[in-house]
C-alpha cells in the first residue's frame, strides 16, 4: 500500500515537474531567441547578391514562444517559426506589409521566397553559427548572414 501511494505521489507531483523542466530547457536552448540584423543576402550566384547598406537595417526578433517579427526600412513582417533538430529553421508563417521597399529589402523578400519548400507554404533555411553570426542557407545557392544585436 505504501509503495502504491508513493507511486501515485510520483505520478501526480514529481512527473509534471520533470516535464515542465524539460520544456523550459528547450526554450532556454533556443539559440535564435533575441534580435538579429541581416548583414548580407545572396539569392543565387546568378542573381541578387547584396550587402547591407550602412544606413539600412533589416532586423528580426525571435521569441521563445515560436513567434518572430521584424522590420525593413518601410515594411513590417512576422509569423511563427520552428527549429528542427537538423539545424533547420522553418518559417511556418510569413506575413508582411506590402509597401515598395529598398533594393536590400527586395533581396530579403526574394530570399524568403526562394527558401519556400515546393508544394508548401513554409520556408526552410539551414543554419550554422559562427561566433555572434548565423549563416542561413536555402535553395541551391542562397544564403543570408545575420548578426546578433
Order of alpha helices (4+ residues) and beta strands (2+ residues): alpha-alpha-beta-beta-beta-beta-beta-beta-beta-alpha-beta-beta-beta
